[in-house]
C-alpha cells in the first residue's frame, strides 16, 4: 500500500501544491496532485524513483539531521558564548558519512560491473549528503575557533575554568598557539618596545575609572610604582588600561557613577 511521505532534503522542498511523494514497498515515487492524489494516476514523468533505504522519513529523522543540529546548537548560543564541544554529535555525523561513502563505493562498483544505471540517482543523493555533512562539520569547527579567538581578546591569555571545560584538547592546543602568536606580534610593535593591542577595545571617555574588587586578588602595582592591595569589596581609582584585563576576568567591577 502506498503511504504519503513528507520529503524535506537540504534547502529545497518539492512544491506541495504540485506533487506528493508516496512509498511503494522499497521505492519512493512522485505523483502529480493535479491528476489526483491516487497513485493510480501514475508517477511524474522524468522524475526518479528512489530506494527507500536512502531516506529516514519525516518524524523519525533524515540524513544530515545530526550535522544540521550541530549548526543549530551554535546558533542558539549568543555571541561570546562557547557551548560544550559536542563530541558525540560529531562522531555520529562522521559515522553517517562513512556509511554513505561505503554504500556509494558498493553501488558505483555494481553500476560499472553490471551497467545498473538505476543506481545513479541513489549515488548522487548520497554524494550530496556527504558534501552537506562535510560543510556542516567544517562550519561547526570553524565557528568554534572564531569564538575561542574572541575569548582571548576578552579574557586575556588565561581563560576561566568554565570556558576551558567546554573546549576539546585540540581547541586548547590551538588557543595556546594563538595566544603565543598574538603575544609575539604585540612585542614586535612600537619599535620593539611592545604594544598591548587588546587594551582599550573601545575609545575611553576617561583615563582613570573607579572599580570595586569582587574577590581577593592580592597586591597590584601600577605604573608609578604604587602597590595596591585588592581585597574583596574594596574600591579604588585606577588607570583604565591597567584595569580592563581584571574587569574581563571578573576580579574588578567598573563602578558607574
Secondary structure, DSSP 8 states (H G I E B T S, - for coil): --EEE--EETTEE--TTTEEEEEETTEEEEEEGGG-SSGGG-B-TT---EEGGG---TTT--TTHHHHHHHHHHHHS-TT------HHHHHHHHHHHHHHHHHHHHHHHHHHHH--GGGHHHHHHHHHHHHHHHHHHHHHHHHHHHHHHHHHHHH-SS--HHHHTTS-HHHHHHHHHHHHHHHHHHHTSTTTT---TTS-SS--S-SEEEEEESS--EEEE-TTS-EEEE-TT-EEEEEHHHHHHHHHTTSEEE---
